């Protein structure tokens, strides 16, 4: 249970981080 919750949280954080990076990349590309 503990491991499952930690894994889910880690995956969630990773997903958000990836989305942010993608957004930044798109913005940078648009700006450039």
PDB file of N, CA, C and O in Angstrom:
ATOM      1  N   UNK A   1       0.848  -1.196   0.000  1.00  0.00           N
ATOM      2  CA  UNK A   1       0.000   0.000   0.000  1.00  0.00           C
ATOM      3  C   UNK A   1       0.889   1.254   0.000  1.00  0.00           C
ATOM      4  O   UNK A   1       0.694   2.166  -0.804  1.00  0.00           O
ATOM      5  N   UNK A   2       1.853   1.280   0.905  1.00  0.00           N
ATOM      6  CA  UNK A   2       2.738   2.454   0.994  1.00  0.00           C
ATOM      7  C   UNK A   2       3.502   2.651  -0.313  1.00  0.00           C
ATOM      8  O   UNK A   2       3.589   3.756  -0.848  1.00  0.00           O
ATOM      9  N   UNK A   3       4.052   1.541  -0.807  1.00  0.00           N
ATOM     10  CA  UNK A   3       4.839   1.618  -2.047  1.00  0.00           C
ATOM     11  C   UNK A   3       3.943   2.080  -3.198  1.00  0.00           C
ATOM     12  O   UNK A   3       4.352   2.893  -4.027  1.00  0.00           O
ATOM     13  N   UNK A   4       2.722   1.555  -3.239  1.00  0.00           N
ATOM     14  CA  UNK A   4       1.791   1.909  -4.317  1.00  0.00           C
ATOM     15  C   UNK A   4       1.514   3.410  -4.291  1.00  0.00           C
ATOM     16  O   UNK A   4       1.553   4.071  -5.329  1.00  0.00           O
ATOM     17  N   UNK A   5       1.235   3.942  -3.110  1.00  0.00           N
ATOM     18  CA  UNK A   5       0.938   5.374  -2.980  1.00  0.00           C
ATOM     19  C   UNK A   5       2.147   6.203  -3.396  1.00  0.00           C
ATOM     20  O   UNK A   5       2.009   7.189  -4.120  1.00  0.00           O
ATOM     21  N   UNK A   6       3.324   5.803  -2.941  1.00  0.00           N
ATOM     22  CA  UNK A   6       4.541   6.559  -3.285  1.00  0.00           C
ATOM     23  C   UNK A   6       4.776   6.524  -4.786  1.00  0.00           C
ATOM     24  O   UNK A   6       5.138   7.534  -5.389  1.00  0.00           O
ATOM     25  N   UNK A   7       4.568   5.355  -5.388  1.00  0.00           N
ATOM     26  CA  UNK A   7       4.782   5.217  -6.827  1.00  0.00           C
ATOM     27  C   UNK A   7       3.793   6.103  -7.586  1.00  0.00           C
ATOM     28  O   UNK A   7       4.168   6.776  -8.546  1.00  0.00           O
ATOM     29  N   UNK A   8       2.544   6.099  -7.158  1.00  0.00           N
ATOM     30  CA  UNK A   8       1.518   6.910  -7.822  1.00  0.00           C
ATOM     31  C   UNK A   8       1.891   8.388  -7.733  1.00  0.00           C
ATOM     32  O   UNK A   8       1.782   9.118  -8.718  1.00  0.00           O
ATOM     33  N   UNK A   9       2.328   8.825  -6.560  1.00  0.00           N
ATOM     34  CA  UNK A   9       2.704  10.230  -6.369  1.00  0.00           C
ATOM     35  C   UNK A   9       3.898  10.577  -7.254  1.00  0.00           C
ATOM     36  O   UNK A   9       3.923  11.631  -7.890  1.00  0.00           O
ATOM     37  N   UNK A  10       4.877   9.691  -7.289  1.00  0.00           N
ATOM     38  CA  UNK A  10       6.085   9.925  -8.098  1.00  0.00           C
ATOM     39  C   UNK A  10       5.711  10.044  -9.577  1.00  0.00           C
ATOM     40  O   UNK A  10       6.199  10.925 -10.287  1.00  0.00           O
ATOM     41  N   UNK A  11       4.834   9.138 -10.027  1.00  0.00           N
ATOM     42  CA  UNK A  11       4.406   9.168 -11.430  1.00  0.00           C
ATOM     43  C   UNK A  11       3.654  10.464 -11.719  1.00  0.00           C
ATOM     44  O   UNK A  11       3.840  11.070 -12.775  1.00  0.00           O
ATOM     45  N   UNK A  12       2.810  10.887 -10.787  1.00  0.00           N
ATOM     46  CA  UNK A  12       2.050  12.124 -10.955  1.00  0.00           C
ATOM     47  C   UNK A  12       3.000  13.305 -11.105  1.00  0.00           C
ATOM     48  O   UNK A  12       2.848  14.134 -12.002  1.00  0.00           O
ATOM     49  N   UNK A  13       3.980  13.365 -10.213  1.00  0.00           N
ATOM     50  CA  UNK A  13       4.956  14.462 -10.252  1.00  0.00           C
ATOM     51  C   UNK A  13       5.719  14.441 -11.574  1.00  0.00           C
ATOM     52  O   UNK A  13       5.948  15.485 -12.185  1.00  0.00           O
ATOM     53  N   UNK A  14       6.109  13.246 -12.009  1.00  0.00           N
ATOM     54  CA  UNK A  14       6.852  13.103 -13.258  1.00  0.00           C
ATOM     55  C   UNK A  14       6.000  13.588 -14.432  1.00  0.00           C
ATOM     56  O   UNK A  14       6.493  14.257 -15.340  1.00  0.00           O
ATOM     57  N   UNK A  15       4.705  13.234 -14.395  1.00  0.00           N
ATOM     58  CA  UNK A  15       3.793  13.643 -15.460  1.00  0.00           C
ATOM     59  C   UNK A  15       3.704  15.164 -15.527  1.00  0.00           C
ATOM     60  O   UNK A  15       3.774  15.753 -16.606  1.00  0.00           O
ATOM     61  N   UNK A  16       3.550  15.792 -14.364  1.00  0.00           N
ATOM     62  CA  UNK A  16       3.448  17.257 -14.316  1.00  0.00           C
ATOM     63  C   UNK A  16       4.741  17.883 -14.828  1.00  0.00           C
ATOM     64  O   UNK A  16       4.710  18.850 -15.589  1.00  0.00           O
ATOM     65  N   UNK A  17       5.871  17.331 -14.409  1.00  0.00           N
ATOM     66  CA  UNK A  17       7.175  17.872 -14.823  1.00  0.00           C
ATOM     67  C   UNK A  17       7.330  17.776 -16.344  1.00  0.00           C
ATOM     68  O   UNK A  17       7.790  18.713 -16.997  1.00  0.00           O
ATOM     69  N   UNK A  18       6.937  16.630 -16.888  1.00  0.00           N
ATOM     70  CA  UNK A  18       7.042  16.433 -18.338  1.00  0.00           C
ATOM     71  C   UNK A  18       6.138  17.427 -19.071  1.00  0.00           C
ATOM     72  O   UNK A  18       6.531  18.003 -20.086  1.00  0.00           O
ATOM     73  N   UNK A  19       4.939  17.620 -18.553  1.00  0.00           N
ATOM     74  CA  UNK A  19       4.005  18.560 -19.180  1.00  0.00           C
ATOM     75  C   UNK A  19       4.585  19.964 -19.167  1.00  0.00           C
ATOM     76  O   UNK A  19       4.500  20.691 -20.156  1.00  0.00           O
ATOM     77  N   UNK A  20       5.178  20.339 -18.035  1.00  0.00           N
ATOM     78  CA  UNK A  20       5.773  21.675 -17.910  1.00  0.00           C
ATOM     79  C   UNK A  20       6.900  21.836 -18.929  1.00  0.00           C
ATOM     80  O   UNK A  20       6.996  22.860 -19.606  1.00  0.00           O
ATOM     81  N   UNK A  21       7.745  20.818 -19.029  1.00  0.00           N
ATOM     82  CA  UNK A  21       8.866  20.879 -19.978  1.00  0.00           C
ATOM     83  C   UNK A  21       8.337  21.016 -21.404  1.00  0.00           C
ATOM     84  O   UNK A  21       8.865  21.795 -22.197  1.00  0.00           O
ATOM     85  N   UNK A  22       7.301  20.261 -21.719  1.00  0.00           N
ATOM     86  CA  UNK A  22       6.714  20.315 -23.052  1.00  0.00           C
ATOM     87  C   UNK A  22       6.157  21.710 -23.327  1.00  0.00           C
ATOM     88  O   UNK A  22       6.348  22.260 -24.411  1.00  0.00           O
ATOM     89  N   UNK A  23       5.465  22.280 -22.336  1.00  0.00           N
ATOM     90  CA  UNK A  23       4.898  23.620 -22.479  1.00  0.00           C
ATOM     91  C   UNK A  23       6.010  24.628 -22.720  1.00  0.00           C
ATOM     92  O   UNK A  23       5.913  25.477 -23.605  1.00  0.00           O
ATOM     93  N   UNK A  24       7.070  24.523 -21.920  1.00  0.00           N
ATOM     94  CA  UNK A  24       8.201  25.453 -22.059  1.00  0.00           C
ATOM     95  C   UNK A  24       8.822  25.305 -23.440  1.00  0.00           C
ATOM     96  O   UNK A  24       9.167  26.298 -24.082  1.00  0.00           O
ATOM     97  N   UNK A  25       8.962  24.065 -23.896  1.00  0.00           N
ATOM     98  CA  UNK A  25       9.552  23.820 -25.207  1.00  0.00           C
ATOM     99  C   UNK A  25       8.698  24.440 -26.307  1.00  0.00           C
ATOM    100  O   UNK A  25       9.216  25.067 -27.231  1.00  0.00           O
ATOM    101  N   UNK A  26       7.380  24.257 -26.198  1.00  0.00           N
ATOM    102  CA  UNK A  26       6.475  24.820 -27.207  1.00  0.00           C
ATOM    103  C   UNK A  26       6.579  26.346 -27.196  1.00  0.00           C
ATOM    104  O   UNK A  26       6.649  26.973 -28.253  1.00  0.00           O
ATOM    105  N   UNK A  27       6.589  26.934 -26.017  1.00  0.00           N
ATOM    106  CA  UNK A  27       6.683  28.391 -25.892  1.00  0.00           C
ATOM    107  C   UNK A  27       7.991  28.877 -26.511  1.00  0.00           C
ATOM    108  O   UNK A  27       8.009  29.845 -27.271  1.00  0.00           O
ATOM    109  N   UNK A  28       9.093  28.189 -26.172  1.00  0.00           N
ATOM    110  CA  UNK A  28      10.403  28.577 -26.700  1.00  0.00           C
ATOM    111  C   UNK A  28      10.393  28.495 -28.219  1.00  0.00           C
ATOM    112  O   UNK A  28      10.897  29.387 -28.901  1.00  0.00           O
ATOM    113  N   UNK A  29       9.816  27.420 -28.746  1.00  0.00           N
ATOM    114  CA  UNK A  29       9.769  27.259 -30.194  1.00  0.00           C
ATOM    115  C   UNK A  29       8.956  28.389 -30.825  1.00  0.00           C
ATOM    116  O   UNK A  29       9.352  28.950 -31.847  1.00  0.00           O
ATOM    117  N   UNK A  30       7.822  28.720 -30.213  1.00  0.00           N
ATOM    118  CA  UNK A  30       6.988  29.798 -30.735  1.00  0.00           C
ATOM    119  C   UNK A  30       7.744  31.119 -30.716  1.00  0.00           C
ATOM    120  O   UNK A  30       7.725  31.883 -31.681  1.00  0.00           O
ATOM    121  N   UNK A  31       8.413  31.369 -29.584  1.00  0.00           N
ATOM    122  CA  UNK A  31       9.156  32.628 -29.435  1.00  0.00           C
ATOM    123  C   UNK A  31      10.264  32.699 -30.479  1.00  0.00           C
ATOM    124  O   UNK A  31      10.495  33.740 -31.094  1.00  0.00           O
ATOM    125  N   UNK A  32      10.943  31.571 -30.666  1.00  0.00           N
ATOM    126  CA  UNK A  32      12.048  31.536 -31.620  1.00  0.00           C
ATOM    127  C   UNK A  32      11.465  31.484 -33.040  1.00  0.00           C
ATOM    128  O   UNK A  32      12.216  31.449 -34.015  1.00  0.00           O
TER     129      UNK A  32
END
